[in-house]
Amino acid sequence: MKRLFWTAPVLTLFTIALISPSAARAQTCSGTQDFAGAFAFIATRLLWEPVSATSPGTTGAPFTPVAVTPPGTTDQFSLSAVAQLAKAAAGSSPFSVVGRVLADGGGNLFLLPGFLKVGSYTVNSDCTVALTIRDFSLDAAPGTPGTQASPPLRADFEGVLQERGEAVRFVQVNQGVGAHLEMMRPFMNSGCSNATISGAYGLGAFGVQFTGSASAGSDRAVMPFSLVGRVVADGAGNFVLDSGASNSPLTSRQFTGKYSVKDDCTGTASVVSSDGKTTRLLSIALVTPADPSRPGVSVVRPVIGFIFEDDNLAGAGSGR
């Protein structure tokens, strides 16, 4: 591994399915009502801000990470996924986070669960979208703003609807740039359980693994990694091996492990390599496949969107 002087490429894997059927067919949008309903979101940054390289044969200071909390910020954050996003987006380090929000169709974004207002958005006639997310503490009554972090942190994103209105991707445009935000319609608004996913899934993910201390003056190194393999969910919280796995020569692509799905279709999982030496911890969201309205396509099971929760690792992927 080499000292980090530049950035790794960013790969984003998620989309957003919008509630408005008319928006899915139209070439133009009529306003904020075209973006409404509950959504799962995935946010990632797989890079640091670049620093100047030291010429060969010269001595220079090592890469100095930028603090995640900006100077003067008192770090008064809630523990919600939106708060994690607001805090991480204000810094420069790699991160990945998954959560749930509600767009009310009137330009307001609320935290799920809790219904605290955490952002605002506009939808333009060309179906481009401007989105602002802010962090609030959780000391307010449902439906009312909480106390902002001091000073308030915000993450500004710009995006565009894709796939006939079924998808939108955002890129951060303020402060700690480089974050990507993608959303997808949850498989169900409520009522998910371990039984919601069963059968074989192919997993694909990309991320970065970084080493070294975050303290000033320390060296830090980064290298990309990928995860590609197969799991079989038994509907009871376990990833198991099946006859197909036992007959395959590519045993390194067969993972076992466990998963737990909550009522709101989010949850956690772990995948274990075939030799038992590597375990990856995941946060998951069960989401609706893109473009389920196409003729001949029926939604029979969810896509598994996930991020990595391991220390010193950031990345995202999906299981289909």
N, C-alpha and C positions, 0 to 999 in steps of 0.2 A: 504493500500500500504506500501511496505517496501523500505528502502533505497537500492539503486541499488548497488550491489556488483558483479554482473555477467551479462551475456548477455541474451537477449531473442532470441529464434530461428529465423532464417531467412527463409522466404518462398518466393520464386520467382515464377512468374506466366507467364513469357513471353518467346517467342521464336523468331527466325529469319528465314525468308524464303529466300533462296538464288536465284540469278538470273540464275545460270547456270543449265540447265536441265541435262547435263551430270553429274554434281557433285551430283545431287539428286539421281542418280542411281548407282554411282560408290562407291567402297569401299575405294578408294584412291583419293587424290586431286592432281591437276596438278599445282597449284600455286595461286597467288593472283587473277587471273581472275575468280576463283570459288567464290569469295566474291566481288560482284559488284552491283551497283545500289543504289537507294534511300531506306532508312530504317527509320522506327520509332524506338526510343529506350526508354527503361525504366531502370533507375538505382536506386537502393535502398541500404541502410544500416539500419538495424533494431537493432542496438546494440551500446553500448559504449565499449571502451577498458576496460577490467576487472581491478579492483583494489583489493588489499588485504582486506579481511574481518577482522573486529575487534573481538577478542575472547569474548565470553559471560562474563559479569562482568567487562570488561575493558573499558577504555575510549580511543577513537581514533578520528582522524580527519574525518570529513564527506567526502563523495565522491567529488572530485574536477574535474569538467569537463576540458577536454583539449581544448584549443582555436581552433576554426575552421581554423583561419588564422595562419600559423606557424610563430614562432618568426622571425623577420627580413623581413617579407613579407609586401610590401607596399599596398597590397590589390587593385592593379590596374587590375580590371577584367571587361570584357564586360558583358552585360546583357543577353547573349545568354544562351540557355539551356546547351550547351557544357561547357561554362564558369562556370555555376553553378555546373556542375558535377565535373570539375577539382578542384574547390575550396572546395566543400564538401568532395570529396574523400581524400583531403590532411589533413582533420581533423579527428575527432573521433566520432562526434555526429551522431545520426540517421538522414537520409535524404531520399528524393525520388524526382526524376526529370524525366520529359518526354520531348522528342525533336525529331528532324529530322537531319539526316546526309546523306552524299553521299559517298559511296565507289567507287573509280574510276576503280577498277579492276587492278590497277598497284601498289597498296600498299599505296595509299594516301587517307586520310579521310577529307572531306570538310563539312563545316557548311551549312545547308540549313535553310532559304534562305541566300544568300550572297556569297557562294562559296569561303569562306576563308579556307585555309588549317588548320586543327585543330588536325591532328593526322596522324599516319601511322600504317601499319599492315603487317604481313606476314602470309601466309597459307602454312603449311607443308604438306608433302606427305601423312601423316596419318590423314589429315584433322583437326589437331589441329591448333589453331590460336593464335598469339600473337598480342596484340593491345595496342597502346600507344595514349592517348588523352592529348592534351595540351590546355591551354587557351591562346587566343590572343585577344587583343583589336580590336575594329571594325573601326580602322582608316586607313585601307589599301584598295587599289583598289581590286575589285573582282578578284579572282584567284591568289592573292599574299598573302604571310604571313603578318599578322599584327604585332604590337609591343607586345612582350610577357609581362606577369606579371613579376614583379621584386621581388625576383628571379623567374625564370620560374617554374610553377607548372605542374606536370605531373601525370597522373594516368595510371599505367601499369596493363593490364589485360591478362589473359590466358584463353582460352576456347577451345571448340571442337564442330564440327558440329554434329548434331543429326538428327534423323528421316529422314534418307536417304538424308541428306544434306539440309533439309528444316528448320532445327533449329540449333542454336548455343547459348550456355550460357557462360558467362565470369565471372571470379572471380578476384578481385583485388589482386595483388601480391606485391605491394610496399607501403611504408609509412603507411597511415591510412587504414590498411587492413580491410576486412570485407564487402566491397561493392560488390554487384552483378550487372552485366550489361547484359541486354538481349535486343535483337532487333527483329523486325518483319517487313516484307514487308508491306508498307502502302496499304490500300485498293485501292487507286488510287494515282498516282503521283500528280494530281491536278484535280479540278472539284468537290470536295466534297461540301456538303451543309447540312443544317438541314434535308433535305429530304433523305439524304443517309441512315439514320437509321430510322426505323419505326417498329412498332410491339413490342411484348413482349421480354424482355431480363431477364435472371437470372443473378444477380450480386453476385460475391464472392470475398472477399478481406481479407487480414490479415495485421496487422500493430502493432505499439506500440504507446502509448500515454504517454508523459513524463511531469512531473511537476517540479517546482523549478527553481531557478535562475541559469544562466550560469556563474555567477561571481565566482571567486575562493573562496573556503571555504564554499560554500552553499550546503545544502542537495539537492539531486535530486532523484526522484522516477520515476519508469517506470512500466507500466502494459500493457500486450498485449490486443488487441481488434480485433474483426472480424466484418465484415459486410456481411450478406447474405440476399438477398431479391429479389424482382421482380419490374421491371419498365416497362412501356409501352410507347414507343416513338410515338408521333402523326405525326412525319415528319415535324413539324412546330416549333420545339424548346421546346416542353413541354413533361414532363412525366406525364401521366394521369392515372386515375383508369378506368378499363374496367369491363365488366360483370363478367369476371373470378375473379377479385379481390373482387367484391361485394358479390360473393357467397362463398368465402373462409373464414374459421374460423380463419386462421392465419393472422389477419389484421396487426400484427406488422411486417410482412414481405412484406408489400405493401408500396412502396415509390412513392411519387410524386416529382415534381421539374421542372427544366428547363435545357436546354442544348443549346450550340451554336457551330456549326461546321464551320471551316474555309476552304478555297479552298484547302489547303494542307492536309486536313484530320486530322488536330489536332483541339483542341478546349477546351471549358470549360463546366462544368455542376455542378448542385447542386442536391442533393437528400434529401428529407425531410421525416422524420419519420411519421407514421400514426397519432401520437398524436400532431404533429407539434412542438414538443419541441427540436428536434435535426435536424440540417442541416449539411451535409458534403459537402465541396467544393472540386471539382475534376478538374484536368487537364486530358484531354482525347486524345487518338490517335486511329483512325479507321484503323484497320489492317486486313490483309488477314488471314483467318483461316488456321491452319497448314495442310499440305498435301492435298491441293485441287486437286491434280492430280490423287488421287485414283479413280478407276472405280466406277461410280455411285454417286460420290460426285461433286456437282456443287456449285460454289461460288455465292450465291444469296444475301448475305448481310455481312457486316463486323463484326468482333469481336471488342468490345469496350474495349481497354486497358486504364487503368486509374491509377493515383496516387492521394493521398490526399494532399490538399493544406491548410488544417486547421493548425493554429498555434499549436506548441507543439505536432504534430502528424506526423508520417511517415509511409507509407505503400503503397501497390499497389494491384491491382486486375484486374478482367476482367468481361465483360458482354457478354454472349453468348446466 
